[in-house]
Structure formats: structure tokens, C-alpha cells
């Protein structure tokens, strides 16, 4: 019956008011706005995809983007459709199997209202439910793209696990995929079971309160089949769990984080899983048999038996075996499994060939002169600590506020010498006037690599620069000095267009325009619009500073670029720069990892690689910190060009099966090792994070005897950094040195160990870090067999010296801070030589200066009254310290290592200016100290020296402005 609203006008002849329906113009406007809103949202979503594609194409790794994209799309589509089909089919089937008539009961009468309300929309509800579960399942499956690619491309390891005799590739590549399929099957079955049960209930197939049977025969058969599928999947899970025991993690007091089977696993859990598999198969058959028997009695009994068996056989029985068989004689029972864990862990972390060599700690040389001469060639003692001298580089070589150096500098080798290197990168916060044009168009790059010899300082304690100035000059051949890609460069820049860039300021402002081929072209409006949306910066769309030739540079840190083009790699925390063939190249070490190596103990990368330098320093932190791995290889050496951002990946470990697997998945992305040029090879080194992982494992796994390993009697620990009060692990140090038996120095990465809970020296570890060496990667491990003072004890003894106390008082009186540099440890003639630079920084001084050198020679064989043994001295120079510690008369300068010459600073006006500034700083500090003591004579001399230094600085500055000619 139609219902008509009463007329609200002025009677029959009054105006009629139309209610509800908008005018055609309003409808058109609303539709237009709706379409525009949908298009806008679609473009926002598309912008991220499009800019990613443009970036990958610009770095010539578009295959990484497409392979990853199509893999995700394929997994999304396949598993989304499977889930939607499984749930939709069971809902349709449950509806199809509904009883023709509903029971006459209050329950069914209540459900009738819902059935009637749902009837007109049944198809849409079905489509909506299946679409929702399909989307969720597809999105979850697309996140498994790494697992799928490793499964389909996996190559054999050529090594078998000791329990099941399967290739390691099964655990690393296959088992994770099988577990995903099993989890997906469980999810699909449970969702189908819930959806089918609800549908049967809604349409009367299941009844809760109605009289008569609780379920129709059709509903019983349908649900029993789904339960049978669920139990079948549980049977498969039990079978896979057998292999999962080989990579299962558990706590074990002998090792901490244990991976693999123990006695109770092999003798209780493994047979229990097999028995439970058989019970689950029988139980599944009983559920399927319900299709004919139409009764739940046997399946319910079988399911109850399975649950009871899981409690008794899978839980109680292993606990009884552990309590009454293992614990009374745990060491003997676990010994075979501990041995398997030791062998697998040493193999998985590439420390299988590392066997400790006994080192007595007792000097084999008695003659003082011989010890003194041997000390000269034992190592190139690095007095310039890259962790302390960054402020010195900043003060002397920053030049402008919009430049900066990293907090921790890097160590490399140039002309055979250990060299401290830092790049003068752009500091966006130091721009004189901050605005969008300056931030992204004018100030776009840093300039120059600054280098200083690591073994020498000048008379004032400042670095001796071998490459300095703006532009730089010195001992390095001419190179491209502009730095568009660096560790500190995290903002985007737009270059190459009508807007000129500031190159550098020296004798006037120099401008440049980027000539590299990196970045994405912004010449067309569509790309500009996409980046305006992606970066939430509308000015990109309409700014007149963008025109023909404009390119946008982003993802500019070396680690960020390597991780983007190789998302299957784990990146080392320390990317370092090197001047190679006329270009600055960032060198990035990258690792292949897995957590599926049977029996190998797991480690968390973030925890294992943390030390006194990485805490609070994100630039030195390993990418993917929370990764738990039990296999790692430094399989890839990557480079990023600091000017044009070119990324090259080089195969380094040619035997690594994980890398081979990824090279199959992403062909032509990793270049063969043979393509590494000699100029680059000279700067490659053993990576720090790999070394830190290995040293952490070697604190326990240097012991290969199961009984001794179980007792922990020879366990070590990485000592805390004695020069740092924060209690963090001592970092490893790069150092050119000789290990016992070596005839020449090797560029090495070194660390010390102390016994668990004790401060004395327990071990010393060094790896040949020179990539050009035939023994690159060889780890030498010395086990100290005598009671030799460790780093903390040496530092404590140093702090207690009267000369140190006097020095500290003098510096504090002059309002100066003391900074202890890296405590270097070098094996020498049976004992150990410790060398530590000591820096001082006045309150008004802007950077620390090397003031003292502490030297200690420790020897366990110390006869009474012999002052040449276990001696710690505190002198002005390294040479004086070595003379004093060995009791050699006369101040004999320390010669450079064989084949090296003492580096000299570049003979430039810039170096003279640096020297004058350093002299002025020292004179000012001397004047302040004299003033506090009331020594007016010394104060007057210091003032004269200060005036002279200021005059020399002015002269050098004038000469520099007149004579220096910038070169790009």
C-alpha cells in the first residue's frame, strides 16, 4: 500500500515541496567529487609504487624490483584464491546441504528472522566473506616471497646433518616452505570449519537447543571431513616436527642458546613424534569414516586418544627420561650431542679451522736491546685513534659549518700505511639560511676525503694529514672529490636542472651542476607529481627551480642503497670510504645468513655485534639487528660510488650455497669475483661484524672436547673496554702487526679475551684482514697458558702510576679533559705489549691533542727485581715509552715498519695554517695553566708564543688565499 506524505503547502493550489531527491546538478557534482576522490586515492597508492620502480630502474636493478613484485603478486593471487575458494566452497556446500524444513522450535524461529533478512543478499555476503579472507591470506602469503624464492632456487650445501642424513639445504630452504604450507593449510581448514559450522547452524543443520538430533547427517558428514583434514594436517605436522628437532632452539646450561637434538630429543621426543604421527593418521581415517557410519563416537574417541597421547607420550615421557636418565649422568649422556653441536657451529660460522695455539705469556728473549728492537717491527702502532680524533678533523678540516665528519672515522691502507680516513660530508643543519631551495637544490654534496697517517702525530699531538684542504691535496692522486652519497646524507636533493649548486667556498663561491647519471629524471610532469605525493612536498610539482635535466637523488646512504638492491643480504654496520681509481667508493660488506643450519647454535646479530662504538651510534649498527641466525658468510663485497651512486655487488665467497641460491633467484645482479679490480682489492678488508660474531662464538667454541665444553672450565668472555666507563665490550682493532711465527706485518683485525669472571688475559685473536693476502681470512687464536694481566688490569695499573696522577692533576688544573685512546695489544717474544695513546682537550680547545703514550710489557715469567718485565710506563712519545719499558738508555726514535717511511704533511699553506692553529691552541692552554699557578714568567712566554702563532696563521691564510687554485 502506497503511503503519501500530506501536502505541506497552502492547500490544493499551493506549491508542492519535493522531499529527498537532489537536483541533477547536485548529483553530477557529487558524482564528480566522488570520482575525483577515488582517483586521488588511487594516485596516492600508485605514486609509491611508481617512484620505487623509477628508483630501481635508475640504479639498473629493475630486475630486483620486478622479480620481487611478481613473486609477491603470484603468492598473493594463488594463496588468496585458495583461501577464498576453500572458505567459499564450504559455505556454499553447507548451504546446499541444509535441511528442507526447519524444526519447529524457539531456536529455529529466532533464526528464521536472520535467514529471511539474509536471503536477498546471500550472494553478496558470500562474495564479501570470501574476498575478505582471500585478501588477508594473500597479503600474508606475499610476505613469504623470500621463503618461496629460496625453496624453488635452493642449491645443495654438500653437507648432511648427523641425525637424519639429509642435506643442509633441506633445513635451510625446504623446511621453512613446508612449514608455511602447513600453517596455511591449518588456517584454511579452521576458517572453513568455522564458516561451515555457522552456516549449518543458521540453516538448521546444527541445533543446540532444539529437540531431536543435534546435527543432520549431511552436516555431520561435512564437518567430519573438515575435522579429518585438520587431523591429517596435524599428522603431517608431527612428521615435520621430527626434522624440526634438528633446528630447534632450547636453553642448555652448557651452551646457553642450544640448537639441535639432545639426548632427550633423540630418545624420547623423536620416537614420540613418530608414534603421534601414526595415531593422528588413524584418527583422521576415523573422521573420514563418519561419511558412511554417520556417528561421532569413534572419531571422538580417536581424537581424545590423540590428545591424551600428546600429553603422555609427547610431554610426560620426555620429562621422565630427562629426570631419571639424563640428569643423573648428564655429561656422559649429552657428550655425543654436544660434539655434534660443536662441529656444526664451528662449520656454520666459518671457524672450523681455528684451533687455539698455546702461548705461554712468558718472554723468550732476555736481552733488553733485542726486545726493544723487536718491538719496533712487531706492529705499526696506531697512535691516532679514529674513535677520538673526529673533533680534530672537524676543527682543522671542516672549513665550513655545512660540512661534517662521522663521529668515528675509518681505518684503511694507503701506500702500505695504516691511515685514518674521513669524508667531508654535507651537514644540512649547518646551512647558513635554511629554506627549501637551499636544503635541496643549493647545498647538495660534501667535498673531499681527509686522511692522516695512523702511526704519527706532529709535535703538538695533532694528526699529520696526508690529504687535506678544500679542495684536498696531498699524497693521493687526483680524484673526483664531490660526495653526493654518504653515511650522513639522508635528505633528497634535486640536481642537474636550472638551479646551480654550491660547490665550495674558497677564494669566492664556486658553483657546479651535477653531471652524473644517477637519480630519477623530473623533466616530465607525471614523475614530478608522483614525487610530490611520495615525499609530501607539493613544491616539487610546480617549482621553477625544476626543469629540463633536473634529477632527484634519494636513498643516498651506502647501506640503504645496498640493502635496497639486495634485500636478501644483511649489511655490515661499518661502511667505509676508499679512493679507488680516481673515485671515492664506499665499500660495504654484506652477509648471507640463515637460521636453518642443523645443530648450529643461534646468535642475535644486534647483541653479538654491539660494542663500545656501536652503542648509541646508529651509523655503526648492523642492519637487521634482531636477526637470529646460525649460519653466516661474508659472501658479497659491495661498492657505492660517492659521486654517482652506482652500486656494484661482487661475489666474494664463491662456495656459499646461500649466495648461489639468491644468484639463481636474481640472476645478473651479483658480479663474479674476477671483476674486482686490483685498485679496489687493495682496500677490501675483513669485516668487523663478521669478526665480532666469530669472536663471540669462540669464547665457548674454541673448546672442542665435549666434557670440557660441558664443564665450561675454559670458557672465555669478551672484556669490557677499559677506556670506556659504560661497560660495553671492547671493539676489535685494525692494526698492521706480526703474529708469532710471522716474518712480516699483516693488516689484521684483533681482539682479546679474558677467562669467564676473571680479569687476566685468556686469549688473543687476530685475522688476516688484507684481501690481497694469500692467507686472507685465516684466524689465529692464542690461548694464554700463564697468568698474564688483561686489558682492565693494565689500565688499572696505568691509572695508579704517580706520573699519570701528576699528569691528570696538571690537566685538571688547566681545566682539560683526559681521553684514553685505543688500548692496543700485540704479542711480542712470548709476552704481550700494550700501547695506549692518551689525549687531552682543554676547556676552550675545540679538539683533543695526543699528549702521552702509555706502554706496558707483561710477562708471566717475572723474576724478582727484574724491572724490565711487567712494566708500565707513561711517556711523551712512543719511542720514549718503548725505551723506558724495556730499560734501554737514550731516547731512540721509533723507526717506521720495514718498507715504510715516516709520513710528512703536505707542504702546503693549508698545512702551515693547521700547524699555526695547533700551536695557538697549545699556547693558549699553556697560558691558562700558568695563570692558574701564578707563574707569570711562563705566562708571558706563552703569550709571546700565542702572538707568534696567530701571526703565522694570518700569514698562512693570506698565502693560501693568494696561491691556492681549486681543482675539482
Buried (B, 14 or more C-beta within 10 A) or exposed (E): EEEEEEEEEEEEEEEEEEEEEEEEEEEEEEEEEEEEEEEEEEEEEEBEEBBBBBBBEBBBBBBBBEBBBEBBEBBBBBBBBBBBBBBBBBBBBBBEBBBEEBBEBEBBEEBEEEBEEEEEEEEEEBEEBBEEBBBBBBBBBBEBBBBBBBBEBBBBBEBBBBBBEBBBBBBBBBBBBBBBBBBBBBBBBEBBBEBBBEBBBBBBBBBEEBEEEEBBBBBBBBBBBBBBBBBBBBBBBBBBBBBBBBBBBBEBEBBEBBBBBBBBBBBBBBBBBBBBBEBBBEBBBBBBBBBEBBEBEBBBEBBEBBEEBBEEBBEEBBEEBBEEBBEEEBBEBBBBBBBBBBBBBBBBBBBBEBEBBEBBBBBEBEEBEEBBBBBBBBBBBBBBBBBBBBBBBBBBBBBBEBBBBBBBBBBBBBEBBBBBBBBBBBBBEBBEEEEEBBBBBBBBBBBBBBBBBBBBBBEBBBBBBBBBBBBBBBBBEEBBBBBBBBBBBEBBBBBBBEBBBBBBEBEEEBEBEBEBEBBBBBBEEEBBBBBBBBBEBEBBBEBEBBEEBBBBBBBBBBBBBBBBBBEBBBBBBBBBBBBBEEBBBBBBBBBBBBBBBBBBBBBBBBEBBBBBBBBEBEBBBBBBBEBBBBBBBBBBBBBBBBBBBBBBBBBBBEEBBBBBBBBBBBEEBBBEEEEBEEBBBBBBBBBBBBBBBBBBBBBBBBBBEBBEBBEEEBBBBBBBBBBBEEEBBBBBBBBBBBBBEBEEBBBBBBBBBBBBEEBBBBBBBBBBBBBEBEEBBBBBBBBBBBEBBBBBBBBBBBBEBEBBEEBBEBBEEBBBEBBBBBBBBBBBBBBBBBBBBBBBBBEEBBBBBBBBBBBBBBBBBBEEEEEBBBBBBBBEBBBBBBBBBBBBEEEBEBEBBEEBEEBEBBEBBBBBBBBBBBBBBBBBBBBBBBBEEEEEEBBEBBBEBBEBBBEBBEBBBEBBEEEBEBEE
